[in-house]
């Protein structure tokens, strides 16, 4: 398999940049609770047949960045599944937008493991107990007397205005059309308001028996057989959305804010805490510290990570999601811990300036100098 469960963006990005790994378009093993389909050959074939829009030379970083951009463009920022009834397979059409296979669910799971996406239950599907590769199931109705599937549904309609009552066959109109009452001849404009349905039943067109309780079977379309609902397998399907992160791990950082305000007081800069910025996707992003020149409107955004352990790639993911949406050039990460080499390379690739120091006064002094050079206006 292309990656291990605990792998991360940085490690794979390093391998991609070195040319030791290719852009992943790998097989999918669809799980149904703890039950596995008999074969995923159809899914592997679908992925191999796909002609990606993005070349194999592009890195995982490019694909991840494009994924975030395209999700943020959606009116409803969710990657939703679709059921291919002809193949009986789940797929995600959105993946075609970023040059991937719609059947490459493993790529989405990889993004979940890396903290880019989060997974939510979309719906639960009824699956044939004998053929786990078939999701395209429909309902068959049977007559309880002769077992024919030539069953019709009948309703008793009443025209409220004139009191005329007849079954739906004799009444001669449907809910979807404007019709005339066969008794008073008046036009029925609003079915729901003008017609009452006091009764409903079924009729077999083979033996002409009428009955209330129809026999219901589920039909496995791919393999052409019926099965009972109580023997069916239940398969969850999921939709994916961008992971919602707090970009601040420091709790109260009022002291940092005060030190910055004092250091930048003479440079025409305003310092704001937990400032909201609306991105290109029109989604709001909370920035822990936002510094802006009151005249030129140039700004620096500062993310804070105060932790008891080393900073790794997962700590950068929420920052990158914000950066790709707000299009900010002056970016700072202020932290009290060392940063892993892979995470450091990712930060540099995105132009993130890092300040690491447990001595807050020293760190803030260096940070203030950086900010004034970028956006300051000496009085």
N, C-alpha and C positions, 0 to 999 in steps of 0.2 A: 504494500500500500504506500501511497506517496508520502503520507505524513503520519506521525504518531499523535495520539490524543492530546498530549500535553505540549505539542509543538507550538511555536509562536511566530508572529509576523517577522520579527527581526531575524531569527535563525534562518528561516526560509529565504528572506530577502538577501541575506549574506550569500547563501548558496546560489541564488539566482544571479546576483551580481558577479559572482565568480564563474558563472556559466556551468555549474555542476548540476543544476536542476532546471527543469523546463516548467512552463506554465501548466498547472494541473488541470487535466480534463480526464478524470478517472472514473472508475466504475462506482455504481451506487448499489448498496445492499439495503433494500427497503425492509424495515422491521415492522412487524405487527405485534405490538406488545412484546412478548418473549417468543413469538412465533415468526419463523423466517419463511419467505417464499421459497419454492423449490428451485428456482433459477432466476438469476438476474441477467441472463444472456440478452434479453430484449433491450434492457437499459444500456448495457455496454455497447450493443450494436448502434443504438440511437446516438450515443455520445461519439462513437467513432465515425459515424456518417456525417456529423455536424461539420460545417465549413466555417470556422471561426473568423470573425471580422478583425480580430486582433492577432498580430503575427506572434509566432512562438518566441521571437526575440524580446518581446515586451516582458517586463518583470512583474512579479506578483504585486509589487508596490503600485505599478501602473494600473493593474486590474482592480486592486482594492480602492484606489483613488477614484477610478471611474465608477465603481459600484456605489460609493458614497455620493458622488455627484449626481448620478442618475436617480438614486432613491429620493434625494432631496428635491428633484424636479417633479416628482409625482404629486398629484392632487391629494392622494391619500398615501403617505410614505410607507407603504407595506409591500413586501414581495409575496404575492398570493399564489397558491397552487392552482393548477388547472388539471382536469381529468381528460385524458385522451381516450375517448370511448372506442376509437378504432383499434387502439393497441392495448387498452385497459391499463394504462400507466399514468402515474402522477408526473407532472412536469411543471416547471416554473418559466413561463414565457419571458419574464423580465430578464433572465440570464442571457438571452439572445442580444439584448441591447448592449451588453458589455462584451460581446464576442464569445460568450460561452455556450455550452450546450444547455438547452432547457431542462435536460434530464440529470444534470450534474448536481445532485442534491448534496454530494460530499463537499463541494466547494462552499456551499452555504453553511454546512456544519463546521467547516474549518474557520469561517468567519465568526461563528458563535464561540468556538473555543478560544479565539484570539480577542474576544471582547468587542468586536466591531458590530456584530449583529446580536439580537436576542430573539429567541424562538417562542412562539405562542401557539396554543391549540387553535386550529381553524375549524375543523369538523372531524367527526368520526365516520369512517366509511365501512359499509358492510361488504365483506369479502367472502368469496366462495371458499368453503372449508376444504375443498379438494384441489383448487387451483389458486394458489396465492398470487400468481402473476396476473390475475384477472380482476380488475377493479370496476369494470364497466358492467354492473349488474342492474337489471330492471325488474319490474314486478309483473307477474302473470296472474290473471284472475280466472278461476275455474268454477263451473257449476257444481254444487254439492251433490246433484242427482246423477248427472251423466258424465261429469268430469270434462265437459267441453270447455274450451277457452274462448268460445264465441259468446261472450257475456256483454250485455248492454246495461248501462246505468239509466234508470228512469226517475223522474221527479214529478211530484204533484204540484202544479202551479195554480195560484189563485190571483186573479186581477182584483186588487183591493177596491177599486172604484166601482166596478159593477158586480163583483162577487162571483164571476165566472170561474169554475174550477175544472181542470182536466189534467191528464198526465202530459208530460212534455212532448210526446209524439203527436198527440191530438191538438195540443195548443198551437204548434206550428211556428214557434219562434225561439230564438236563443238569447242568451245573456249578452252576447257580443254584438248584436245587431239591433237597429231600431225597427220594431214590428208593430203590427196592429192587433188589438185584441180581437179574436174571432167572433166574440159575442157582441160587444158594443162598438167595435170597429175603431175605437179611439187609438191614437198613436201612443205606443209605450216608449217614452223618451229616457226614463231612468229605471232600469230593471230593479235595482236594489230597493228603491223607494216605492215603486208601484206594484211590484209582484211579491207575494209571499210564497214560501216553499214549505208547506205543512208536512210533507212526507217524501221519503226517498227509498227506493228498492232496486233490486237487480232482476234482470230477466235473461234466461238462456235462450239464444236464438236457434239452438239446435233442438232442444226438447220443449221449449216454450214455458218452462217452469219459472215461477216468480218466487223470489226469496230475499230475505234481509241480510243474511250472513253469507258472503261470498268466500270461497276458499282462496287464500292468498299464498302464492309461492314466489320465491326469488329466482330469477333466471340468469344463469351464467352465460353471457353473450358470447364470450370467446370460445367456450367449449360446449355450448349448446346443450345445457341440461338445467333442470330445476333443483332447488334445494330449500330446506326449511329455514326460517329466520332463527329458530332456536339452535341450529347447528352452525350458523354463520360465524366467521371470525370478525373481530372489530379492529379496524386499523385507524390510528389517529393520523391526521394530516396537519401540517403546520404552516403558518405564515411567518415571515421574518421582518423585523424592523431594526432601525439603527439603535444600538445600545444607548440608553440614557445614563450618562455618567455625571457625577459631581466632579468638576475639574479641580476642586480644592480638597485636600486631605488634611488640612492643618487645623481645622476647628476655628477657633477665634484667632485671627491674625491682625487684630487691631494695632498691636505694637509695631508691626512691620509697616502698616499704613501710616502711622504717625511719624515714624522715622523718615519715610519717603516724602511725606508732605513737608517736613522740615528741610530736607535736603534739596527739594525742588522749588522751594518758595520763591526764589529770586529768578526763576527762568520762565515765567509766564505759563506755567503748567498747572493743570487741575488734576487731582488724584481722586478716583472714585473706587469704592468697594462694591463688589458683586454687581457690576454694571452689565445691563442687558444690551446685547447687540443683535439686530435682526439680520440673518444671513441671506444669501442669494435665494435660498429655498423658502424665504419668508418665515423660517422657524427661528425662535429666539434662542440666544446662547448667553449663559451667565459667565462673565469674565471676573475672576477673583479681584484683580486690580487692573484698572483702566486709566492710563495717563494720556491726557490730551492737551495739545497746545491750543490755547483759547483763541489765538489769532489765525494760525495756519490750518488748524483742525487736524494736523498730523498727530498720530497716536502710537502708543506702545501698549500691547496687551501682555499681562503678566499672569502666568499660571503658577500655582504654588503646590508643592508636594512635600509635606513634612511627614516623614515616616520613620519607623524604627528599623527598616531593612533597606537593602539596596534597591535602587530604582531600575525597573526592567521595562521591556517593550509594552507590557500590558498597561503600565502607567501612562504611556504616551498615546495610547489609542483614543481616549476621549479628547485629548488635545488636538490630535490630527483631524478628527471628525469636525471639530469646531473650525480649525484653520481652513479646511477645504471648502467651508461654506462662507466664511466671512472675508476671505481674500485679504488678510492682513500681512504686511511686510515686516513689521517690527514686532518680533515675538520673543518672549522671555520665559524660561522655566527657572523658578527659584526653588531650590531644594536643600535639605540638610544632609543628604546621603549621596554616596558615590553612585555613578550610573554605569550599568553594564555596557561593554564595548558595542554590542549590536544596537542597543537602544541609543547610544551616543551617535552612531553613524546615521541612524534614522532621523534623529533630531537635527543633525547637521544638513541632511538631505532636504529637509523642509525649512531650513533657515532659522531654526530655533536656537537662540542664545541661552546658554546655561550658566547659572551662578550656583556654585556649591560651596558652602561654608557654614560651620556650626557657630561661628562668631557673627551674630546678626549685625552688629554695628559695622564690621568690616564689609560684609556682604552688601549691605544697603548702600554703603559709600560707593562701592564699585558699580552697583546697579544704577545709582543716581547719575554717575558719570556717563555710563552708557546711554541712558535715556536722554540726557541733555545734549549729547553729541548727535543723537538721532532726530530729536524733535524740539529741543530747547530753543529758547529765544532770550539771550542774555540781555538784561535790562541795563 
